Amino acid sequence: MPFHRFRGAVIALAVVAAVFASVAPLFAQAAAPAPAPAVAAARLDAILAAGKLRVGTTGDYRPFTSRDKATGQYEGYDIDVALALGKALGVEVEFVATKWPELSKDFAADKFDIAMGGVSITLPRQKLGFFSNPIMREGKTPIARCADQEKFASVADIDRPATRVIVNPGGTNEAFARGNFKAADIRVHNDNTTIFVEIAEGRADVMVTDASETLFQQKQHPGVLCALHPDKPFDFAEKGYWMQRDVALLEFVNQWLHIAAETAQTKAIYAKWFQ
């Protein structure tokens, strides 16, 4: 081979070798398996490891949740359900006090794992966490003194300047009132445990709240307070259990609710508080 051809071949081989050397790391990187993504520990695992389920509840919404001011003890439908859920998990239940105006803030601050106690399913709350399958379907309906019940059958009947509509602050009741009553006198009562006494004793005329609560309060004030068409509420709503964003916890709660319903466990709790 002539020298000039030999020299050209050598140069060409050197160029190929240099190019290969420069791209070889890229092939090596492509061929190497990607590292496995880190798997975040599930909240359910943390609850089981800690041996404790933190349940946020307001303690002022009978029959779902009520707190004895003297003893600090909670009782109610959702309190019993929470205790049964804790037993199914094999953990202790710690009730964490919250209030309706602070419920979402406390939830976002991770003060509890799950909120229970008559919590309505709403889209703003859904943005922050997961809801269990609905436990109850209902909607907003009025409760008034039995002697006045014919006056407040519809939203239009209630929305008059002379009507004193009473609401508890920060929850879906206040939101409904402010969204639907423009002429009525809306009065905020900060103590949800005595709010129906205000109606019974004539200091307020009507409250629009969840149908289940109107039925319960009608039983507590027989012949004095009457639930108005609770079977045909003004709107549609459901209640559920509001959990921090953890799929494992959500699936456990939903599976337990299904089993508890099929075995009549939650039915017995419902009968205790609503029948």
N, C-alpha and C positions, 0 to 999 in steps of 0.2 A: 504494500500500500504506500502510495506517495506520502511523504512526510506531512505535506500540508493537509491531506485528507485525514491522516491519523490525528494530527493536532486538532482539527475541527471536530472529530468524533469525541476526543477527550473533553473538549470544551462543552460539547452538547451534553455528555454524560454528567459533567460537573453541574451544569445548569439544572438538569433533571433532578440530580441528587439534592441540590439546594432547595428546589421547589418542594420536593417531597418532605425534606426536613422541616420546612416551614409549615406545611399543612398537616403533618403527621399528628401533632398534638390535638388538632381539631377532630381528626378521625377518632383518636383515642377517647376524647371527651364524648363524642357522639356514641361511641360503642359502649362506654361505661354506663352502668345502670344508674338512673337518677336516684338520689337519696329518698327514702320513704318520708312522706310528709309527717310532721309531728302531729300526734293525735291528742287533742285536748281532753283532759280528764272530765268525765261526765259529772254533772252536779249530783246525779243520783248516787254515783260512787262516793262523792264527798259526804253526802248525807248518811250513807251507810257506814262510812269510815268514822264519822263523828258521832254516830248513834243518836242523831237529833234532827228532827224536821221542824224548821221555824215557820210558824203559821201566822201571817199578819191578819188581824181582825179588829174591827172597830168597837165591838162590844156594846153597840147601842142600837141594834137592828133586830128586835125580836120579830119572829121566833128563830131567826137564823143565828144570831150571836148576841149575847147579853152578858155584861160583866157586873158582878156584885161589888159596889163601891166599898163596902165594909171589909169583905174578905179578899177581893181581887180575883175571885174565881169566875171562870167563864162557863156559860151554858147555852144551849140552843141546838137547833138542827145541825148546822154546819160544824158546831163544836163537837158534837157526837160523831159526825162523819170524819172529822179530822182525827179524832182519837182512834177510830176504827182503821183509818188509813195508816196511821202511825204503827198500829199493831200489825197490820199486814206487811209493813216495811221492816218490822222488828226494831223500831227506834222509838225514842222518847219524843213527845210533842211539846214544843215550847211555843206558847202563844205570845205574839209580839203586838203590843198595842199600837194602833194607828188611828187616824181620823179620815173621814171621807175627803175633806179638802186636801189632805196630805198623802192620800193613798198612792197616787201615781208617783209622787216625789219619793216616798219611802220605798216603793217598789224599785224605782230606778237606782236608788242608793243601795240596793241589795240588803235591806234590813230583814228580809224574810225570803224563804224559798217559794212560798205559795200564799196567795191571798184567798181567804175563805170567809164567808159570812154574808151571803146574799149579794155577791158581786155580780153586777150586770155585765154581759159581754158587749163590749163596744169596740169600734175600729181604732180609736185613739189608744185604748189599752192594748189592743192586739198588736199595735206597732212596737210596744215595749216588751211583750212577752207572749207566751202561749196560753191559750184557754183549753181546758179540758172539753170533752164532749158536753153539750148542754145537760144540765141536771133538771131544769125546769123551764117551761115556756109560759110566758105571761105578757104583761104590758102595763102601761100606766092607766089607772082608773081612779075616780074620785071617792073620797070618804067624807061624809058630812053628818051633822046631827040628823037623826031619823026624821024629825019634824020638818026639816028643810030639804030633804033629799030630792023632791021634785024640782027644786030650783037649779040644780047643778048637774043635770043629766048630760049636757054637751059642753064642748069647749066654748061655744058661743054663749051658752047660759052662764058659764063661770066668768067669762071675760067681760065683766061690767065694773064700772068704777066703784060701786058700793060693795063689791065682793072682796073679802079679806082672805087671800090665798096664803097659806102658811107653808113654808118649805124648810127642810134642813139644808145646811150649806154644803156646797162643793161636790155633790153627787149628781146622779141622773135626774133626781126629782127637781132640783133647782134648775137644771138645764132645760127640762121639759117646760117648766113654768115660764121661764124667761123667753123661751122660744115660741110659746103659744099664747101667752096672755100679755096683751099690750095695754089694756085699759084697767084691768083688775089691780088691786092693791096687794103687791107681793111682799110678804113679811118673812124675814129670815129668823128662824128660831134655832139657837145654837145647841140646845139639849134635845137630842133625838129621842131620849127616853121619856120626855114629858110633853112632846109635841102634840099628841092626840088629846091630852088633857086640856090644851088650849082651845081645841074645837069643842070638846064636851062641855066646857064651862063658859063658852060663848065669847071668848076673846079672839077667835078666828072662825071662819065659816067653813072652809073646805081645804083639803089637802089632796093633791094628785100624786099617787105613789104606786108601787107595784101591787098588782091585784092580790098576791099572796099576803102582803102585809095588811091590806084593807080587810081581808077575811079574818085574819088573826085578831086585829084590833076590834073588829065587830064582836068577836067572841069575848074580848076583855071588857067591852062596854055594852052589854046587851040592852037593847031597847033605847040606847042613847046615841050610839054611832052606827051608821049603816054604810056598808060598802055598796057603791052604785055600779050596777052591771059589771061585776068583776069577770064574768064569762065573756064579755065583749069589751075589752079595753080599748083605749084610744089608739094604741099603737102596738107594734110587735116588739117583744124583747125576750131574751133568754138569760138565764143565770148559769154560771159555771165557775170553775176554780182556775185562778190566774197564776200561772207559774213562770218563773224565770226561764229564759230561752235555753232549754235543754231537752233534746228529743227523747233521751232515755227516761227522764222523769215523766215527761208527758205520756209516753207510751205505757209506763207502769201505772200511772194514775188512771188512764183510760181503761186499761185492761182490768184493773181492780174494780173500777166502777161497773164495768160490764158483769164481772163475776158477782159483785155485791148485789146487783139488781136481779140477776138470775137466781141467786140463793135467797132472795127476799130480805137481805140484811138492811139495805137502804130503805126498803118498804116499811120495815118495822120502825126504823128511826123516823120516817115521815109520819107514820101513824101516831107516834108519841107526841109530835109537836103540832101537827096540823089537823088531826081528827079527834 
